[in-house]
Each structure stands twice: as C-alpha cells, then as structure tokens.
Amino acid sequence: MKAWERQLARVVGRLDSVVVSPLAARIDEFIEALLIVAIASWESEAFRRFNDHEVNCAVRVLDHCLRIQKQSREFQVLTLVAEWHQFLPAMLRGEESASNAARPDLRVVLGSSARLVESKRLALRDGLPAAYVIEGMNRFLSGRYVIDGSRAVMIGYLVEEDAGVVVPAINTVIDGQPKMSSADHLRHDRDVTERYHLYRSHHHHMESTLAVEIAHHLAHIGP
C-alpha cells in the first residue's frame, strides 16, 4: 500500500468513527424510517410484484429501499445485504456444514451495529400464521438467528385477509408455543396507511436473559 493510500485509510477510519459510530445507536430508528417509506412507496405501485412468493415480495421492498437511499442522503449511512449467510463459529472452523447456515432475507448495517430482517407471507390458509411464528419469530428468539442487540424486524406480506384478521391467528399460535405466552403477542402500534400496519412484540430470548423486541411491518398486498 502506498503512503497516500495508508493516509486515506486512516482518514476514512477516523471519519467512520466520528460520523458513523454515533449514528449506530440510532440504527433501529433509521431502519424503521427506511422501511416505512419503502413499503409505502411500493404501495403507491399497487404492490406490483412477479407473484406472491416471499422472495419476489422481499426483492420489491429491497428495490424501494435502494431507490430511497439514492434519493435521500440520510439513509446512505445504511448498508443493505440481501440473503445474508450467518456463519456460526463452528462453521468457520470447519466443524459444521456451512450449508446449514441461517439466511435471513436482509441484513442492515450501520457502523458497528447490525439488524436482521425476516419476511413471511401471511394468510389464514396453509398454516401461514404458524410459519410466521415458528419459522420467523422463533428464529430470532431461539438463537437460530444470532441477533446484534435486542431488536429484530419482520415483514409480513398479507396476501388475502387483512391484519385485523391475521394477527389474532398469529397470537393464537403464540399461545400454543411451549416457551411463549400472551406476553409475546403482537400488539398494534400504528397504521402507516390503510393497508400497511406496524405492530410490536416483546419477548424473553429462549436461550439467554436477553429481552427482545420485534417490529412487525404488515403490508396487505393482496386484493
């Protein structure tokens, strides 16, 4: 590395420490604001998507997040990584197959902080409320997803019924989980639009003493 390159690296490192690091404590505020604008922007396109498959919904949210980042400097401090592989220490040491690595839909990084985002389709049919809890929420609470801090984010794509119908079904599933109770229920925070609602849930991590809050962005993308 040349002398000027070393100097530039030191300057960039100091700038990261001075400018980005203090913002890292506000990562949840930044993520929530970005998702609210992005999902509302997607709604303005009538939630256009290839089909209702989770990946085809998630990629549209990602597309709108990236567009907004280009338009608004305040969100450019965030780094978005889609389909991020979460390799455990045993995988890195070659003691466990990396093919089993958890792969949340999105990882958002701000300085030294990071958050994971998981997406699920939602409707009353096909056991989707159960999948939302067992294959979604529980991944954050059981240690399947190693979370940074005490916050996590989920996006639910409501393909048929609205949140007023589906959320009680999710809470019924929660009541039937051995390590969950009514204290873990999704609770309404606010309506962003008529078809986009923000819920929150609070939990005790199943494998530690960590208290976890999950923000649930529920978008009614169906008819």
N, C-alpha and C positions, 0 to 999 in steps of 0.2 A: 504494500500500500504506500502510495506517495505521501509526502509531507502534507500537501494541501488536502488530500483525502482524509488523513488522520485528523487534521484540524476540523474539517467539515463534520466528521463523525462526532467529534467532541462537542461541537456547537449544536448539532442536531440532538445529541443526547441531553444536553443541558436544556434545550428548548422543550424537549419532551417532558423533562422533569418539571420545568417551570410552568408550561402551558397545559399539558395534557394531564399530568398526575393529579392536580387539584380537582379536575373535572371528573376523575374516575369515581369519586364518591357520589356523583350525580348520574351514574350510568343508568339506573332504573328510570329516572326522570326522562333522560334522553330517549331510551328505548320506547317507553310508553308514548311519548310525544310523536316519535317517528312512526310507530305502528298505527296510531290513531289517524295521522294524516294519510299514511299509505293506504290503509284499508278504506277510509272514506273516499280517497281518490279512486280506488278500484271500484267502489260502489257507484261512482259517477259514470263508470263504463258499464253499468248494469252487471258487474261482477263477471265480465267476459273471461272465458276460460275454455280450454280444449274439451274437458269433461270434468266430472266431479271427483276424480281421483285426487288423493291428498297432494301428491307431488305436483299436479297440474294447478292446484289451488295455491300451494306454497310458492311456486315459481312466479305467480302473478303478484303475490304480496312482495316477494323479493324484487321484482321488476319495479314496482311502485316505490319501494324504499330506495332503490338505486337512483331512480329519476329524481326523487325529492332531495337526495343527497347532492346531486348535481346542481339543483336549483337553490339550495339553502346551505350556506356555509356552516351554520350551527350544527348540522348533522354530519359534517365531513370529518369530525373527530372520531366517529364510529367506524369500525372495520367489521364488515359482514362476511361470514364464511358459511356457505351453504353445504349441507350434507357433510358436516364436520365429523371426522372419526375421533372418538375419545379412547385413546390407547391407554390401558392401565399399566402400572409399573411392571407387572409380571409379563405383559405382552412385550414391552420394550426390552426386557431381559431375555426374551426368547423362551419363557417358561409356560406361556399360554398362547393359544392361537389368536392372532390379531383379526382373524375372520369373524370372531365373536365380539369385536369392538362395538360399543354403543355408537349410534349415529343419529344424534338429534338433527332436526331439519335445519336449524340455523344456530350459529354461534356469533354473538355480538361482543366485540372487544372495545374497551375504552381505557387506554393506558394500561394499568396493572390489573384492571377488573374485567370480568367476562360474565356473560349470561348465556344460558341455553334456551332455545325456543323450540317447542314441540307442537306439531299440528295434527289434528284429527278431524275426520268427517263426523258429523253428528246428525242423527235422526233417531226416532224411536225403534226402527226396524233393525234387524241383523245384529242385534247385540251391540250397537254402536255406543250407547251410554256406558256399558260395561268396559268396552275397549278404551274409551276416553279415560276412565279411572285406572284400569289395570295396566294398560299399555301406554298410558300417557302420564297421568298424575303420579302413579306409584313409581315410575322410573326416577322421578326426582326425589321421592321420599324413601326409597329402599336402598339407594346407593348405586343403582344401575347407571344413572347419570350422576357423575361427581360434580356437584354444583359449587360454584365460587360465590361465597357469601350465603345469604339466606333467602334469596329471591329466585324465582323461576317464572317462565312465561309460557302460556299455552294459547294457541289459536284454534278455535272450533269453527268448522265450516258447516253451518246448518243447511242441509240440502233439501229438507222438507219442512218439518214443523219449526215454529219459532222458539226463541229462548224460553218463553214462559211455559212452554210445554216440555221442552227437553231438559231444562235444568232440574226440575223435580225428579225426573227419571235418573239423572246423574246422582242426585242426592240420595235416592233410594238405593242405588248401587253402593254408594259410600257407606250407608247404614249396614250393609251386609258384609263389609270387609272386616276381617278379624282385628286389624290394628287401626281401625278408623271408627269415628262416631259422628254424631250430629255436629260436633265442634269442627269437623272437617268440611262441612257443607259449603258449596258455592253460595256466596251472598252478593246480591246486586249492589253495584257501586254507582253506575250511572249509565244513561242511554246516550251514546255518542250521536247516533242517528236513529231513525225509526227501525232500521234493520241491523244495527250494529250496537252491541251492548258490552259493557265492561263489568265483569264480576271478579270477586277476590275470594280466596280461601286461605285458611291458616291451619298449620299442621305442626306436629312434632315429628321430626325425622325418625324413621323406624330403626336406624342403626346408630344413632348418636343423640346428643341432647340438643341438637340444633333446632331452632324454631324456623319454619319455612313458610314464606308467603308466596302463593302462586297467583299471578294476574291472568285472568281468562278473558281473551278477546273473542267474543262470539259474534260472528257475522252470518246473517241469514242470506245466503247466496242463492237459495232455491226460489221456486215460484211463490 
